[in-house]
Amino acid sequence: MRSLIIRALGATAIGAVLFTVAVVSKAEDRSALPASTTYSEGGIKACTECHDDEHASAIMSGPHGMAGDSRTPAANKGCESCHGPGGEHAKKEKQFRVAQTFASKDPADAAAHAEMCLGCHGKVGQRHFLTSEHSRADVACNDCHKVHEREDKILDRQTQVDACVGCHTDQKANLNKFSRHPMREGKVVCTDCHNPHGAKGDHMLVEATVNETCYNCHAEKRGPFLFEHEPVQDNCGDCHNPHGSVNDSLLVSRPPFLCQQCHIDTRHPGTVYANAAVAGNNRVVGRACTNCHTNVHGTNHPAGLTFRR
């Protein structure tokens, strides 16, 4: 009996492999077919005579399927607005394919896929996409956006983060640290800080600098202050890891060790507090340095030179 089960499982596995090979071969054969050069006469109707499944119909229930809007594919050449000419394909002449299938995962085809989308979406926030870090990494629009699904996970604040960390796995780990932005809850999402279609600043930030991006939410830290803390004005990321940390307040290291990376020769001893009596030192327990220096981001108090007021 046991040997029969093993043989049956083996046969099933072989069958699955053969089926996968057949599907891949079929996809490869389709991409190797010559592309149609003329548009079909029936428009969307010509396509849906064969492609009438959920995959094809879902797009018609979204923005792309609004025929009353002259900017949409439905108001122009239908499916062929994005997929290119498909006249010969619709007539089944010589097994032609549509001009643009979007099925290829070859990095060399990513820019061509993106240019098709930018024909309509290239006049607004996506106009810098071809010079963005995503484009340089051969990421195409359809790698993130699923226009043939009723719900695009990238556009939904409850699912966007999960979609992004599918590639950005290092940030997925940070989201599980105890000190973090409320991203898992959908209150803060990746596009609140980053423009995935390209931006003028580093890391595709929505503003030109890290600080200007942070000030969109943390306006109370903007200043100007009478007494300003230099690293605060330089870069918030010097002290904080915005994606998550094991330290309070997203700090890259806990005080006093964080503070002593700069303050190594002050009125206090310049040695790192790591001796046997460390637990009894009031400069280490609680909030350490910020037990006294409470306004480390800056202060307008006349006596706030040391940020204690």
C-alpha positions in Angstrom: 0.0 0.0 0.0 2.8 2.4 1.0 4.6 1.8 -2.3 1.4 2.4 -4.3 1.0 5.8 -2.5 4.6 6.8 -3.2 4.2 5.8 -6.9 1.0 7.8 -7.1 2.6 10.9 -5.5 5.6 10.5 -7.9 3.3 10.4 -10.9 1.4 13.5 -9.6 4.6 15.4 -9.2 5.8 14.5 -12.7 2.5 15.5 -14.1 2.7 18.9 -12.3 6.2 19.5 -13.7 5.1 18.5 -17.3 2.0 20.8 -17.0 4.2 23.7 -15.8 6.7 23.2 -18.7 3.8 23.1 -21.1 2.3 26.4 -19.8 5.7 28.1 -19.9 6.4 26.8 -23.4 3.0 28.0 -24.5 3.7 31.5 -23.1 7.1 31.5 -24.8 5.5 30.5 -28.1 2.9 33.2 -27.8 5.6 35.9 -27.2 7.5 34.6 -30.2 4.5 35.1 -32.5 4.6 38.1 -34.9 2.8 41.2 -33.6 -0.4 42.5 -35.2 0.0 45.8 -37.1 -3.6 46.9 -37.5 -6.3 47.7 -35.0 -9.4 45.5 -34.8 -12.7 46.8 -36.1 -14.7 45.7 -33.1 -12.7 47.4 -30.3 -13.4 46.0 -26.9 -16.1 43.8 -28.2 -13.6 42.0 -30.4 -11.4 41.3 -27.5 -14.1 40.2 -25.0 -15.5 37.6 -27.5 -12.6 35.4 -26.2 -11.3 37.3 -23.2 -14.5 37.4 -21.2 -13.1 36.1 -17.9 -12.7 38.0 -14.6 -9.2 39.1 -15.5 -10.5 41.0 -18.6 -13.8 42.2 -17.1 -12.3 43.7 -13.9 -10.5 46.5 -15.7 -13.8 47.6 -17.2 -15.3 48.3 -13.8 -12.4 50.6 -12.8 -11.1 54.0 -14.0 -9.8 52.6 -17.3 -13.2 51.3 -18.3 -15.1 54.6 -18.0 -16.2 55.2 -21.5 -17.7 58.6 -20.6 -14.2 60.0 -19.9 -12.4 60.9 -23.1 -9.0 60.2 -21.4 -9.6 56.5 -20.7 -8.8 53.5 -22.9 -12.5 52.6 -23.0 -13.3 55.9 -24.7 -10.5 55.4 -27.3 -9.3 52.1 -28.7 -10.3 50.0 -25.8 -7.9 47.2 -24.9 -5.7 48.1 -27.8 -5.1 51.6 -26.3 -2.6 49.8 -24.0 -1.9 46.5 -25.7 -1.4 48.0 -29.1 -2.8 46.8 -32.5 -4.5 43.5 -32.3 -6.5 43.2 -35.6 -4.8 40.1 -36.9 -4.8 38.6 -33.5 -8.6 39.1 -33.2 -9.1 37.5 -36.6 -6.9 34.6 -35.7 -4.8 35.2 -38.8 -1.6 33.2 -38.7 -1.8 33.2 -34.9 -0.7 36.8 -34.5 -0.4 38.3 -31.0 -1.2 41.8 -29.9 1.6 44.3 -30.1 2.2 44.6 -26.4 1.4 41.7 -24.1 3.0 42.9 -20.8 3.6 39.3 -20.0 7.4 39.5 -20.3 9.4 39.7 -17.1 12.6 40.4 -19.0 14.3 43.5 -17.5 15.0 44.7 -21.0 11.3 45.1 -21.6 10.5 47.1 -18.4 11.1 50.5 -20.0 8.9 49.7 -23.0 6.1 48.6 -20.6 6.5 51.8 -18.6 6.5 54.0 -21.7 3.1 52.6 -22.7 1.6 53.7 -19.4 3.4 57.0 -19.4 1.6 57.9 -22.7 -1.3 58.8 -20.5 0.1 59.0 -17.0 3.3 60.9 -17.9 2.0 64.4 -17.4 1.4 64.4 -13.6 3.2 62.8 -10.7 4.6 60.0 -12.8 6.5 62.2 -15.3 9.9 61.5 -13.6 9.4 57.7 -13.6 11.9 56.8 -16.3 14.7 58.5 -14.3 13.6 57.1 -11.0 15.4 54.4 -8.9 12.6 52.0 -9.7 13.0 52.4 -13.4 16.8 52.1 -13.2 16.2 48.8 -11.4 14.1 47.6 -14.3 10.8 47.8 -12.4 7.8 48.4 -14.7 4.5 49.9 -13.8 2.7 46.5 -14.0 5.2 45.0 -11.6 3.4 47.0 -8.9 0.0 48.0 -10.3 -2.5 45.3 -11.3 -4.9 47.1 -13.6 -6.7 43.9 -14.4 -7.8 43.4 -10.8 -10.7 45.1 -9.2 -8.6 46.3 -6.3 -5.1 47.6 -6.9 -3.2 46.8 -3.6 -0.7 49.7 -4.2 -3.5 52.2 -4.1 -5.2 50.9 -1.0 -3.7 52.2 2.3 -4.5 48.9 4.0 -2.6 46.8 1.6 0.0 49.1 0.1 2.8 48.4 2.7 2.5 44.6 2.1 2.9 45.1 -1.6 6.0 47.3 -1.2 7.8 45.0 1.3 7.4 42.2 -1.2 10.6 43.6 -2.7 11.9 45.8 0.2 12.3 42.9 2.6 14.7 44.8 4.8 12.0 47.2 5.7 9.5 44.4 6.4 11.7 43.4 9.3 11.7 46.9 10.6 7.9 47.1 10.6 7.9 44.4 13.3 10.1 46.3 15.7 8.3 47.8 18.8 9.2 51.4 17.9 7.8 52.2 14.5 5.3 54.3 12.6 1.8 52.8 12.5 2.3 51.4 9.0 0.8 47.9 9.7 -2.4 49.7 10.7 -2.5 51.7 7.4 -2.3 55.0 9.2 1.1 55.7 7.6 2.1 54.2 4.3 5.1 54.2 2.1 3.8 56.9 -0.3 3.3 59.4 2.5 7.1 59.8 2.5 8.2 58.3 -0.9 7.2 59.0 -4.4 7.7 55.6 -6.1 7.5 57.3 -9.6 10.6 59.4 -9.0 11.3 62.6 -7.1 13.9 65.4 -7.0 15.4 64.3 -3.6 17.3 61.2 -2.5 15.5 57.9 -1.9 12.5 59.2 -3.9 11.3 61.3 -1.0 8.2 63.4 -1.6 10.2 66.5 -0.5 13.7 67.6 -1.5 15.3 66.6 1.9 14.7 64.1 4.7 13.9 66.9 7.1 11.3 68.6 4.9 9.6 65.2 4.4 9.5 64.7 8.2 8.2 68.2 8.8 5.0 67.4 6.9 3.9 65.5 10.0 6.3 66.7 12.7 5.8 70.4 12.1 6.6 71.3 15.7 10.2 70.3 15.1 10.7 72.6 12.1 11.8 75.8 13.9 13.5 78.2 13.6 14.5 78.1 17.3 16.4 80.5 19.3 18.8 77.7 20.2 19.0 75.0 17.5 20.5 71.6 17.8 22.9 71.2 14.8 22.2 67.5 14.0 18.4 68.2 14.1 18.9 70.8 11.4 21.2 68.5 9.4 19.2 65.3 9.0 16.5 63.6 11.2 18.0 60.3 10.1 21.2 61.0 12.1 19.3 60.1 15.2 16.1 58.3 14.0 15.4 55.3 11.8 12.1 56.1 10.2 11.3 52.5 9.3 11.6 51.1 12.8 13.9 50.6 15.7 14.4 48.5 18.8 15.0 51.8 20.7 12.4 54.3 21.9 11.3 57.1 19.5 12.8 55.3 16.5 16.3 56.2 17.7 19.2 54.5 16.0 20.8 53.9 19.4 19.7 54.5 22.9 20.9 57.4 25.0 23.5 58.1 26.4 25.4 56.1 23.7 23.6 58.0 20.9 24.4 61.4 22.4 28.0 60.5 23.1 28.6 59.8 19.4 29.0 63.6 19.3 29.2 64.8 22.9 32.5 63.1 23.9 34.1 66.1 25.6 31.6 68.0 27.6 31.0 69.1 31.2 30.0 65.5 31.9 32.7 62.7 31.8 33.5 61.9 28.3 33.6 58.1 28.8 30.7 55.8 27.7 28.7 54.8 30.8 29.3 51.1 30.7 31.1 50.3 34.0 29.8 48.2 36.9 27.9 51.1 38.5 26.0 51.9 35.3 22.6 51.0 36.7 22.9 53.5 39.4 23.9 56.4 37.2 21.2 59.0 36.7 22.7 59.8 33.3 21.9 56.3 32.1 18.6 55.3 33.7 15.2 56.4 32.4 15.7 58.7 29.4 19.4 59.1 30.2 20.6 62.5 28.8 17.0 63.6 28.1 16.2 63.3 31.8 17.6 66.8 31.9 18.0 67.9 28.3 14.4 67.7 27.4 14.2 69.9 24.4 16.9 68.3 22.2 15.2 69.4 19.0 15.5 73.1 19.8 14.1 75.7 22.2 13.1 79.3 22.3 13.7 79.7 26.1 16.2 82.5 26.9 18.0 80.1 29.2 17.8 77.2 26.8 21.4 77.1 25.6 21.8 73.5 26.9 18.3 72.5 25.8 17.1 71.9 29.4 14.2 74.4 29.0 
